[in-house]
Amino acid sequence: MSEIFINYRNDDDRFAALLADDRLRTVFGDDNVFRDGRWPAGSAPFPPELWRRVCASRVVLPFIGKRWLTLRGGSGGRRIDEPRDFVRTGIEAALAVGKRVVPVLLNGAAMPSAADLPPTLRGLAGRRGVRLGARTSAADLAGLVQRVAESLGPIDRDRWGHPETVITRTL
């Protein structure tokens, strides 16, 4: 099961989730990173699979772009306020079961304040995030890899090989 869960919106700086997915899989292995875009079509229904993947992960990375809070859903309200929004439910699940949640702030996006978040997501506010920008992606991805490695704790070399070698090369 995946150690790292990437939580993102397709229409809010999607490039960042794809870049991070590629780099994290290079360092930690394909099976240790979950991003729904690589999830096989026709498998289990998404919401139960989402819950299972979040609960099995050790680190959840919500990718927060400048439009993350303001994107509108089908009802006209903010998507983050919709109880069935997959981004919201993924973060809610991670917070509810005590996962390490490391926000990834994209292209200068600010960390949302507790007042701007639905009550079930207020635990996200105030967390120390990492930055990932299009112009600074090489250095930012190295920082993201380092932060994920720190969040995962001791390295299981039988499972991951020697990611500190890859981390050192990416810094």
Residue pairs with C-beta under 8 A, 6 or more apart in sequence:
1 53
1 56
1 57
2 31
2 32
2 33
2 34
2 53
2 56
2 57
3 28
3 32
3 33
3 57
3 58
3 59
3 152
4 24
4 28
4 32
4 33
4 34
4 57
4 58
4 59
4 61
4 148
4 152
5 34
5 53
5 54
5 57
5 59
5 60
5 61
5 90
5 94
5 99
6 17
6 20
6 21
6 24
6 33
6 34
6 35
6 61
6 63
7 60
7 61
7 62
7 63
7 87
7 90
7 91
7 94
8 14
8 16
8 17
8 35
8 62
8 63
8 87
9 63
9 65
9 67
9 68
9 71
9 79
9 87
11 67
11 71
12 63
12 64
12 65
12 66
12 67
12 68
12 71
12 106
13 63
13 65
13 66
13 106
13 107
13 109
15 134
16 63
16 65
16 104
16 106
16 107
16 132
16 134
17 35
17 37
17 63
18 37
19 132
19 137
19 141
20 61
20 63
20 104
20 132
20 141
20 144
21 33
21 35
21 37
21 38
23 141
23 144
23 145
23 170
24 32
24 33
24 144
24 145
24 148
25 32
25 33
26 166
27 145
27 149
27 160
27 163
27 166
27 167
27 170
28 148
28 152
28 160
28 163
29 159
29 160
29 161
32 159
32 160
34 53
34 57
36 46
36 50
36 86
39 49
43 49
44 52
46 86
47 84
47 86
47 89
50 86
50 89
50 90
50 93
51 89
51 93
54 60
54 90
54 93
54 94
54 97
54 99
55 93
55 97
55 99
57 94
57 99
58 99
58 100
58 151
58 152
59 99
59 100
59 101
59 102
59 148
59 151
59 152
60 90
60 91
60 94
60 99
60 100
60 101
60 102
61 101
61 102
61 103
61 104
61 144
61 148
62 87
62 90
62 91
62 101
62 103
62 104
62 124
63 104
63 106
63 132
64 103
64 104
64 105
64 106
64 109
64 111
64 112
64 129
65 106
65 107
65 109
66 106
66 107
66 108
66 109
68 80
68 87
68 109
68 112
69 78
69 80
69 112
69 116
69 117
70 78
71 78
71 79
71 80
72 78
72 79
73 79
73 82
73 85
75 82
79 85
79 87
79 88
80 87
80 88
80 117
80 118
80 121
81 88
81 118
82 88
83 89
88 118
88 120
88 121
91 101
91 121
91 124
92 120
92 121
94 101
95 101
95 120
95 121
95 123
95 124
100 151
101 123
101 124
101 127
102 127
102 128
102 129
102 130
102 147
102 148
102 151
103 111
103 124
103 127
103 129
103 130
104 129
104 130
104 131
104 132
104 144
105 111
105 129
105 130
105 131
105 132
106 132
106 133
107 132
107 133
107 134
108 131
108 133
111 125
111 126
111 127
111 129
112 124
112 125
113 125
114 122
114 125
114 126
116 125
117 124
117 125
130 140
130 143
130 144
130 147
131 140
131 143
132 140
132 141
132 144
133 140
138 170
141 170
142 167
142 170
142 171
145 163
145 166
145 167
145 170
146 167
146 171
149 155
149 163
149 164
149 167
155 162
155 163
155 164
